[in-house]
Amino acid sequence: MIRNLWSPQDVASYLGVPVGTVYQWRSRGGGPPGRRVGKHVRYKPDEVERWFADLPEEVI
């Protein structure tokens, strides 16, 4: 099954963080992997979910 790509807004909604946080992660080289499509950044849902699953479980 093919899933639509996510925008930064979709990623922010999925993770429950402000969209500005997603942009900060990208500019600092962190966060889920995204790709440029023309002038837009898009994310593969599976990669965002994998990135989240690989985060440490502890809260600091």
N, C-alpha and C positions, 0 to 999 in steps of 0.2 A: 504494500500500500504506500502510495506517495503522499507525504505530508507537506503542507505548505511551509515555506520558509517563514521565520519569525522576524519581525521588526524589533528594534530596541524597545519599543513600547510593549510588545508582546512578551519579551524576555523580562522586563521590569514587572509586568503584571504576574507572570508565572512565579517569579522569585519573591514578589511582595516587597520590592524596593523601588525608590524613585527612579525615573528614567535617567536622571542626571547621574546616578550611581553607575548605571550601565555604561554611559559615555565615559565616566572617569576611569572605570576599569579598563576600557578599551584604550584610552589615551595613555594609561600607565603600564600597559602590557599585561594586565591581569584579566580576570573574568572569563566567561565562556568564549570559545573561538568564534569569531565572526568573519564574514567576507564581504568585500565590496562588490556590489552589483551596480555598475554605473556610479551614480553619486550616492547610492544608498548602502547601508550596512544591513546585512541579513544573516540570520543564524539558523542552523539546522536544529530543529527541536531535539533530536536524539543526542546531539553533541552538548546542548545546554543541559539536558537531563543527566547525561554522563558526567559532565563537569560538576554539577551539583552533588551527585552521588559520591564523587571522589573527594569532596571537601571533608576535612576532619569533623568528627561529630561533636567534639567538645566546644563549649562556648568560653571564650576568654574574657 
